[in-house]
Amino acid sequence: MPNAPKRRDVLKYAGATGVVVAGVGLPLGTAVPAAAAARVDCAPLDIVVFGDTASETAHTLTAVLSDTVTGGLGQSARVLNPTEPASYWGGTLTFDVAVSPTGTTYVTVRLWGDDHDDSSEEAASGTDMWRLQLFCEGKQVGYEDQGAVDCLDILDTAPRTPGRFFFHTLPLPEKMTAGKEKVSLEIRAMGRIWSYGQDSSQLYRIMTTPSRGIYRLYTHTDPCFVPPKGEVQGPAPEPKPRTGGEEILDAIKARVQKDQKNLLTTANPATLDGWAMQSLAEGYLWSGSPAYQNPQALDRVLQAIDGRYLAWKADSTVLTGSDQQWQGFGRVGLVLALLWENLGDRLSERVTGSPYAIANPGFEAGGDTPQAWSAPSWALSTDATCTRDTTVSRSGSASLKLKATATDGKVYVYPDAKTKIGSGTYTYGAWIRTDGVTGAGAHIDPLFFDASGKLVGSDHKVYASKGTHDWEYVKFVFDTPAGATQMQMTLRLNGPGTAWFDDVTLVAPADTTTPVPPVRKDAYIDMLQSSRDYWRRHFPHYSNQSQICAIGLYQANRGLKLLAPDLARSEDRIRDYMYQSIGIKPYLGPEDADGNPAKPLGESYYQVTRKGLTRELGYVGSYGEVLDWLVMMYESVTRGYGGQEAPELREQMVKISKARGAFRVIDVDRDGCRISRIETVIGWRNEVYPGETAYASRTAWDSNPLMTAAVFKDPDIVGWTQEMITDGQLYPQLNLQATHPWTRVGLNALRFLSRDLPEFQSLPARPGRIPTAWEQPDFVLTDEENGCVAVKNGEELLFASLYFRSRQGVNNYARIHHVTPTDQRSATIRERSGGLTDDTFTARDWVLWDYAINDPGASHLPPGGFPPPGDTLHQALAGDVYHLAPVPDDVPDPTLGVHFDGVETMLVGRAPFYLCEYGDYLIAMNTSTDKAVTLPPRTDFGPARDLATGKTVGAGHRPRLGPLSTLVLYRG
């Protein structure tokens, strides 16, 4: 049942008159944070200078597996080394620091911005992405992965702030510092964590090289850390454009041509995945591909669909749990729409690839050698060859050519897969042509096997005539041996000469019960209808997942409209899933068999906020970059046979794309070249620091940097993308498309080369530029539904998430990313909240995650994650109590039916009201939809400027915030 607000001591709901926030403070669901501090209190309580003997001695530092180094700008630091033998945990630093006996004491670590993991390309999976974890009095402070109180550091494959230091701040638990003036802290180095690991060995990777340098650690009481005057920081960079790199285009061209040739001639179409299937279909439509207008490409695309159909009939998870995930068989429908006018009568043929049929019996498929046939090395003498001959054939356009020159020469060719057979009398045969054959000669040899693959009986050789002759049919009529369930037709040549084989046959008895494959049209209807109906009943709630699912639903239905219009849903009805997934309409969730939605989040929950950000448990960085899915969704409607205009989709998609522009950080890359990156520090899940390169679109499995501009052609999006070209940052992003072998990336590379690049190059110049650049106008963007803020204020950027990783209740932690030309500060700080219920959640004694995954299929993952290797650790935050936010009355269960202990839960962690102070900024946010809030006086903070209006707000003035509104004050 949803929880409802109850009367609290100092915050009450007052209906039409609004909410009055008493001046004595806001209620909290956990320990009371430090009161707002005057700026004169910014000086640190303590400073530990690592590598400085006097400082380390004064703080009774004990170092294990650690070396002192001279690092950035000549400053001393310590690195932590791996163990011998290497393990997950590395060296440690233990030391004493001063703390405040009241309120919150913060810890800030100083790190050098050039350090990074250089074991891979940027944005790739580096092997040395080591982490640093904080401990207090022997207990772990926060979580090793994705906690509100997170690691001291997570190294990435890109440098964080080249040429400068940066700072990361975390709060110590108030219960551990209360009444104390000193505590013992420890920094432990640890290896890499792969968050998607399904067991401990996959999650925890051993540390094999030294950690990054740790320069200084500070304790302080003001949430906003200010470095002491005189500390060396590093100058603001002077960005330059990147030059060169054009050769990557040649690499992409070569890769695409190689892929297309392989898909057309060599790859087994029955095993092609959805991306490869679509790649070949796209190649048929692109004049630059060897598959262009090639009927063989059409045949192989349909053979790929056949293969997926047969795989699904053998294993239902091909639909429900394949590499296509929530998209199901959507690409099948898309491919049919793309090729519809060229398919002829192919859909009236039977599904190919049956396990009861010999694959590629006419050797039509293949390149230099026939597909699905091979000659083992032991069966090929040094003088012999096995090739696919396109100059000789009995039917079709190719045959198998075997040739030997030595008297004892031999070549035996086997089908890659055995063929299933039943009982009764079968006829096995092949057409053979010879030239100068002597010795034993050319022959067929059917071999029989039981279900386990064990040979039943021995050879059954039937020879063709020797010498030189035209096509001769050679056959073997035989009752299936007892115990045999499969056979293998081997084609052989013994002795010198040349033999061609074609049209290999397997004729079943007339009364066979061997299954007959269905007609393609019927099979494809079955696939598409099953996919649509399964995934509409499993419509997921995370925004990117619901978008992928909506794409698959539309694509499957589009295929049905072509194959069986009476089974297809109307255009309005099928677009409704898209509308739900991108925030045009409320998300209503999975449906029952009759199409009635479950409404798990009520009738007014939108997957995209009013400001255009994808909606989750707070702001999301990398996973919020859904522009590739938007393009795919849009083109699923507009491309191919019967494509339609979709202006309402484009309008919303452009809005979403442009909303991301306020969450960009302009800096320099490792070479000092200007670059735009995704804001990830305040993101709530699976983030890397710094964020990936992105102006408009980013590079990802399904995305390239030009696609959004090329497809939507919005002037601002085009301008941002042209800014990327001016910065010289296109080519460095294309390494993935050039080198990664995955077929998914191959499809991405093909669309970049064949469509997005030429389309983008034809666009006129546009003046739009990334809005967060220092020379751009100031702005304030507030998103109350995601609980986040983005502010450009002169030469300062402030990103804040007030609803940060609050998965089971309101944790009163805010996440801050403060950027200036000379430094960057990231921080988890205390904030205040109001309007909570009396229902609570108590933090568990977990150390990896502070939650259980909200996925019924994740029951094999223990709540809190697998414990790390080594001694049992305990959580310093265990026992903290978080009050739950009220949930709308029409939300039946915010856990969405997943009741693991500590499961991440929708809505309960977003407070109706937040008050957050960071340095010269004060943020008051009303996230409620129907109540107003009156702010308390702010005597300590003083008068300040409303950054949205420019007006000064006095310290005693009590502004009134209406529903879904935010006030950002600045006193600098």
Secondary structure, DSSP 8 states (H G I E B T S, - for coil): --------SSEE--GGG-EEE-TT----SSS-------GGG-S-SEEEETT-HHHHHHTT-EEESEEEEE-GGG-EEEEE-B-SS--SEEEEEEEEEE--SSS--EEEEEEETT----SS-TTS--S---EEEEEETTEE-S-SSS-SS--SEE--SS-SSTTSEEEEEEE--HHHHTT-SEEEEEEEEE--B-TT-SSHHHHB----S----B-EEEEESSSS----TT---------B-----THHHHHHHHHHHHHHHIIIIIS-GGG--HHHHHHHHHHHH-TTSTTTT-HHHHHHHHHHHHHHHHHHHH-THHHHSSTTGGGTTHHHHHHHHHHGGG-TTGGGSB-S--TTS-SSTT--SBSSSBTTEE--GGGB-TT-EEEEESS--SSTT-EEEEEE-STT-EEEEEESS-EE--SSEEEEEEEEEEEEE-TTEEEEEEEEE-TTS-EES----EE--SEEEEEEEEEEEEE--TT--EEEEEEEEESSEEEEEEEEEEE--TT-------BHHHHHHHHHHHHHHHHHTT--SSHHHHHHHHHHHHHHHHHHHHH-GGGS--HHHHHHHHHHHTTSS-----B-TTS-B--TT-SS--SB-TTS-B-SSS--SGGG--HHHHHHHHHHHHSSTT----HHHHHHHHHHHHHGGGSEEEEE-TTSBEEEEE--TT-SSS--SS--BBSSSB-BTTB-TTHHHHHH--HHHHHHHHHHHHHT-SGGGGHHHHH---HHHHHHHHHIIIIIHHHHHTS-------TTSTTS--EEEEETTTTEEEEE-SS-EEEEESS-S-SSSB--EEEEEEE-SS-EEEEEEE-EEES--S-EEE--S-SS-SSB-S-GGGTTS-TT----SSS---BTTTT-EEE-----TT-S-TTTT---TTB--SSTTS-SEEEEEETTEEEEEE--SS--EE----TTT--EEETTT--EE-TT---EE-TTEEEEEE--
